[in-house]
Amino acid sequence: MTAHARLLVRLGAISMSVVLMCAAERLKAQAEAAKSKTEEAQTAEQKFKNIQVLKGIPADELIPSMQFISASLGVECEFCHVQHAMDKDDKKPKLTARKMITMMMQIDANNFKNEREVTCYTCHRGSVHPVGTPILSAENTRALHAPEEEAAPSTALPSAQAILDKYLAAVGGAAALQKIKTRVQTGSIEVADKKYPIEIYSQAPDKRVSISHLPSGPSVTAFNGEAGWLSTPNAIRRMSSAEQEAARIDAELYFPLQLPQLYQEFEVGSGEVIDGKATYLVSVKGNDTPGLRLYFEQASGLLVRLIRFAETPLGRNPTEIDYADFRVADGVKLSYRWTLARPNGRFTIQIDAVKQNLPLGEGRFVTPSIQEEH
């Protein structure tokens, strides 16, 4: 055999090897996708033990539903559940909760065409025992109503497009935004008056990993454009669909530019006074994405508050994020401090340093192997 022929044979072997490797990767990806779809299609009773009332709901909506109950009554999981044995019926509050959920669903079915008008929070308002008599000394609290419940916007208000255009200009404009391909932020996260180091890695268009270094070990929140996961030193789990939609918003590196493409409906209203400054409220809705309430500072045009809602079969879990301490980094104005608040708690992230357009490597955003307990 000539040298030329041997070379052709060798090249042919290499090509076949590449083809086989590509085929293996495709098969692996297809298997992962099939597994993911199968898990998404599971109902609560197929994935979890002893589901009596919430049968038929998607499995990944069960935990957010439990979080809604926890926030509505102001309790932790162990109020109803036996720790490390969630399926047991040993506690009376769990049996009562089933009766209350059934009653709530019947009220909505019989009186509100199955719309979630009455929820756990309607009566409990953060208390285990509903209060039937008005409390005269109670402070008025700001209710998180749905966008459609707002008063009709004044004709004097600017258009949604004008507000979004001003927002994009305020952060530096489309050209400056699109020059940023990666971002690394380092600083601290403050939880319950204690601070811990945190770093956040972002890659355009929609990949983000944050790592909080807690005393027990690193806590990770990650989204790679397709899948999201949460991990602690002792466990790792896939995000629920609601958590994934929230992570997708946080990961969108070009959010000010992409807003008109991400959502289809925009409604302008009078916003609240936030940190002494007047705002415009823009309520947005998408075809396949949950709606948002966006508060833009009237003077600067910057986004200073975002409220999102995670839908569950029992009600909506709200999350409010306030943005502050705006500074310019590489021609783009960023919030260096934001506070995230949920009914069960809050935390503040303060950024000390920002570095952009550093090589990050795709390995940082690879979904880890997840062994979940059912």
Secondary structure, 3 states (H helix, E strand, C coil): CCHHHHHHHHHHHHHHHHHHHHHHHHHHHHHHHHHHHHHHHCEHHHHCCCCCCCCCCEHHHHHHHHHHHHHHHCCCHHHCCECCECCCCCCHHHHHHHHHHHHHHHHHHHHCCCCCCCCHHHHHCCCCCCCCCCCCCCCCCCCCCCHHHCCCCCCCCCCHHHHHHHHHHHCCCHHHHHCCCEEEEEEEEEECCEEEEEEEEEECCCEEEEEEEECCEEEEEEECCCCEEEECCCCEEECCHHHHHHHHHHHCCCHHHHHHHHCCEEEEEECCCECCECEEEEEEECCCCCCEEEEEECCCCCEEEEEEEEECCCCEEEEEEEEEEEEEECCEEEEEEEEEEECCEEEEEEEEEEEECCCCCHHHHCCCCCCCCC
